[in-house]
Amino acid sequence: MILENSVKIGIIGAGKVGISMGYVLRKNGLNVIGFSSTRQDALDTARFYCGESLMYTKDNFELVCASDVIGITTQDRNIRPVAKSIAEKFSDLSGKLFFHTSGSQSIDSLLPLKKKGALLGSIHPLQTFPDIQSAIRVLPETFIFIEGEKDSIPLLTMIGNKLGFRTIHIESEKKVLYHVCAVFVCNLLCALIYAGSKLMDRIGTDLEPFFPIIETTLANIKEKGPIYALTGPIVRGDVETILSHLENMRDMPLFLETYRSLSLFALEIAKKRGTLDENTEKEIERILIPPKGGTGDRGSSTDS
């Protein structure tokens, strides 16, 4: 049995993720003892949110000495160097658990610490954090993905359950695909909506009229799933509309390529739903996939 209050947690990195995690864990009764960062302004921000009583230091080694569990919440590119520097400093890290918060990197980033006896893990909140305040607000309803060695899972699970809505264990070899999924549904969703705003620039208005349909679509996806939430010309088999879309993007190669690729996913949905006859499926597929070595039919892209 893990005595939650007795586990001393230190956080290396005082950015949005580290500070919001520290705040929520403290609020839920865990013993967060302090933060380390190379930046004084980051430590000052952590102090503002988490209080004066904690340790705030520029020395990672000081924090490691005082902690049982150490979260490395730095940017991904700094995880390996931080782990390496700690491993070089300490001859024995037995009894300590180190976790990072990267969604794309596995615990292999921390391997130098394992050689010194430490347990390894990762804790990744599946959430977008534009700022600390919003991160603190949404963490309690966020799914937390954990990865780690067998002996580290109970402690990682306890921390994950204190941090978010539910904890899910993910295997190391599936970590990158998990992160790719997060990029598709979050980062590239932003890029897709940005693309929509660029189209509206040509019309002379902004995206505000589209927010209700975006919100309704997301609500339908949550209720029905993406397959049954899909509407529009692909699932209806409206070939003429699809051709008109392609024709009007002839001078917009990037938009055209994006439209074709995503429409092929929509066509896959239509096939799963059985909304189209075989001839219509083949016709839509033909106009969405240009012939090799050419620019395609009357719906294809040409540079202006």
SULZIFEN-V777268 format. One record per residue. N is the residue number from 1. RES is the residue in three letters. PSI is psi as a letter, one per 40 degrees, with the letter a starting at -180 (none if undefined). NEAR is the number of other C-alpha atoms within 12 Angstrom. D_LAST is the distance of its C-alpha to the last C-alpha in whole Angstrom. Layout:
n: [N;N]
res: [RES;RES]
psi: [PSI;PSI]
near: [NEAR;NEAR]
d_last: [D_LAST;D_LAST]
//
This chain:
n: [1;2;3;4;5;6;7;8;9;10;11;12;13;14;15;16;17;18;19;20;21;22;23;24;25;26;27;28;29;30;31;32;33;34;35;36;37;38;39;40;41;42;43;44;45;46;47;48;49;50;51;52;53;54;55;56;57;58;59;60;61;62;63;64;65;66;67;68;69;70;71;72;73;74;75;76;77;78;79;80;81;82;83;84;85;86;87;88;89;90;91;92;93;94;95;96;97;98;99;100;101;102;103;104;105;106;107;108;109;110;111;112;113;114;115;116;117;118;119;120;121;122;123;124;125;126;127;128;129;130;131;132;133;134;135;136;137;138;139;140;141;142;143;144;145;146;147;148;149;150;151;152;153;154;155;156;157;158;159;160;161;162;163;164;165;166;167;168;169;170;171;172;173;174;175;176;177;178;179;180;181;182;183;184;185;186;187;188;189;190;191;192;193;194;195;196;197;198;199;200;201;202;203;204;205;206;207;208;209;210;211;212;213;214;215;216;217;218;219;220;221;222;223;224;225;226;227;228;229;230;231;232;233;234;235;236;237;238;239;240;241;242;243;244;245;246;247;248;249;250;251;252;253;254;255;256;257;258;259;260;261;262;263;264;265;266;267;268;269;270;271;272;273;274;275;276;277;278;279;280;281;282;283;284;285;286;287;288;289;290;291;292;293;294;295;296;297;298;299;300;301;302;303;304]
res: [MET;ILE;LEU;GLU;ASN;SER;VAL;LYS;ILE;GLY;ILE;ILE;GLY;ALA;GLY;LYS;VAL;GLY;ILE;SER;MET;GLY;TYR;VAL;LEU;ARG;LYS;ASN;GLY;LEU;ASN;VAL;ILE;GLY;PHE;SER;SER;THR;ARG;GLN;ASP;ALA;LEU;ASP;THR;ALA;ARG;PHE;TYR;CYS;GLY;GLU;SER;LEU;MET;TYR;THR;LYS;ASP;ASN;PHE;GLU;LEU;VAL;CYS;ALA;SER;ASP;VAL;ILE;GLY;ILE;THR;THR;GLN;ASP;ARG;ASN;ILE;ARG;PRO;VAL;ALA;LYS;SER;ILE;ALA;GLU;LYS;PHE;SER;ASP;LEU;SER;GLY;LYS;LEU;PHE;PHE;HIS;THR;SER;GLY;SER;GLN;SER;ILE;ASP;SER;LEU;LEU;PRO;LEU;LYS;LYS;LYS;GLY;ALA;LEU;LEU;GLY;SER;ILE;HIS;PRO;LEU;GLN;THR;PHE;PRO;ASP;ILE;GLN;SER;ALA;ILE;ARG;VAL;LEU;PRO;GLU;THR;PHE;ILE;PHE;ILE;GLU;GLY;GLU;LYS;ASP;SER;ILE;PRO;LEU;LEU;THR;MET;ILE;GLY;ASN;LYS;LEU;GLY;PHE;ARG;THR;ILE;HIS;ILE;GLU;SER;GLU;LYS;LYS;VAL;LEU;TYR;HIS;VAL;CYS;ALA;VAL;PHE;VAL;CYS;ASN;LEU;LEU;CYS;ALA;LEU;ILE;TYR;ALA;GLY;SER;LYS;LEU;MET;ASP;ARG;ILE;GLY;THR;ASP;LEU;GLU;PRO;PHE;PHE;PRO;ILE;ILE;GLU;THR;THR;LEU;ALA;ASN;ILE;LYS;GLU;LYS;GLY;PRO;ILE;TYR;ALA;LEU;THR;GLY;PRO;ILE;VAL;ARG;GLY;ASP;VAL;GLU;THR;ILE;LEU;SER;HIS;LEU;GLU;ASN;MET;ARG;ASP;MET;PRO;LEU;PHE;LEU;GLU;THR;TYR;ARG;SER;LEU;SER;LEU;PHE;ALA;LEU;GLU;ILE;ALA;LYS;LYS;ARG;GLY;THR;LEU;ASP;GLU;ASN;THR;GLU;LYS;GLU;ILE;GLU;ARG;ILE;LEU;ILE;PRO;PRO;LYS;GLY;GLY;THR;GLY;ASP;ARG;GLY;SER;SER;THR;ASP;SER]
psi: [h;h;g;d;e;e;h;h;h;i;h;h;h;f;a;d;d;d;d;d;d;d;d;d;d;d;d;e;e;i;g;h;e;a;i;i;i;e;h;d;d;d;d;d;d;d;d;d;d;e;i;d;e;i;h;h;i;e;h;d;d;d;d;d;d;e;i;d;h;h;h;h;f;i;i;d;e;e;d;d;d;d;d;d;d;d;d;d;d;h;d;h;f;i;e;i;h;h;i;i;f;h;e;d;i;i;e;d;e;e;d;d;d;d;e;e;e;i;i;i;i;i;h;h;h;g;i;h;g;d;i;d;d;d;d;d;d;e;d;e;e;i;h;h;h;i;h;i;i;d;e;e;d;d;d;d;d;d;d;d;d;d;d;a;d;i;h;h;h;i;i;d;e;e;d;d;d;d;d;d;d;d;d;d;e;c;d;d;d;d;d;d;d;d;d;d;d;d;d;d;d;d;d;f;i;a;e;d;e;e;d;d;d;d;d;d;d;d;d;d;d;d;d;e;i;d;d;e;e;h;a;a;d;d;d;e;f;g;d;d;d;d;d;d;d;d;d;e;e;d;e;g;d;d;d;d;d;d;d;d;d;d;d;d;d;d;d;d;d;d;d;d;e;f;e;i;i;d;d;d;d;d;d;d;d;d;e;d;h;i;i;h;e;i;e;a;a;e;e;i;h;i;i;none]
near: [8;15;14;25;19;16;28;34;41;45;51;49;42;40;37;31;43;46;44;41;52;46;40;34;36;30;21;22;23;30;32;41;39;47;51;44;36;20;20;19;18;27;32;26;28;39;28;21;29;32;22;16;16;28;32;36;30;24;27;34;27;24;31;41;26;28;31;30;40;51;47;47;38;33;24;24;17;22;33;27;20;36;39;23;21;33;27;18;20;24;16;20;30;22;24;31;40;48;50;47;44;39;37;35;35;35;41;29;31;39;30;29;37;32;21;25;20;33;37;42;46;46;49;46;42;36;34;27;24;16;18;28;23;19;29;32;21;26;37;28;22;27;26;34;40;45;42;39;29;16;17;29;30;24;38;41;34;30;46;38;33;33;40;34;23;24;31;27;29;30;23;26;16;20;27;19;18;27;26;18;18;23;21;16;21;19;19;17;18;17;17;22;23;18;22;25;22;19;22;17;13;15;11;10;14;18;21;14;13;17;15;12;15;20;14;17;22;21;17;18;18;15;13;14;14;22;24;24;22;29;24;20;23;38;32;25;30;23;28;19;19;33;30;18;28;35;25;22;27;25;18;24;21;21;31;34;25;23;33;31;19;22;33;25;22;32;41;24;27;33;26;18;20;19;26;26;19;15;14;25;29;21;22;37;30;25;35;36;29;23;16;9;7;12;21;23;21;23;33;33;32;23;13;8]
d_last: [67;65;67;64;65;66;63;62;58;56;53;51;48;48;44;43;44;47;49;48;49;52;53;53;55;57;57;58;61;60;61;58;60;57;54;53;50;50;48;51;49;48;52;52;50;51;55;54;53;55;58;61;63;60;60;57;57;54;56;55;58;60;59;59;63;63;61;61;58;55;51;49;46;44;40;40;40;43;45;46;47;49;51;52;53;55;56;57;59;61;64;64;62;64;64;61;57;54;51;47;45;42;40;38;41;44;48;48;46;50;52;54;55;57;58;60;61;59;58;54;51;48;48;44;44;41;40;37;39;37;40;44;45;43;44;47;47;45;47;49;47;45;46;47;46;49;49;52;55;58;60;57;56;59;58;55;55;57;55;52;54;55;52;50;50;51;51;49;50;47;47;46;44;42;41;38;37;38;36;33;34;34;31;29;31;31;29;26;27;26;23;22;24;22;18;20;21;17;16;19;18;16;19;21;23;25;26;29;29;28;31;34;32;31;35;36;33;35;38;38;37;40;42;41;39;35;36;37;35;32;31;28;26;27;30;31;29;27;25;23;22;21;19;18;17;14;13;12;10;8;5;8;9;12;13;13;15;17;18;19;21;23;23;25;27;28;28;31;33;33;34;37;38;38;36;34;36;35;33;31;30;29;27;25;25;24;20;20;21;18;20;21;19;16;13;16;17;15;15;12;9;6;4;0]
//
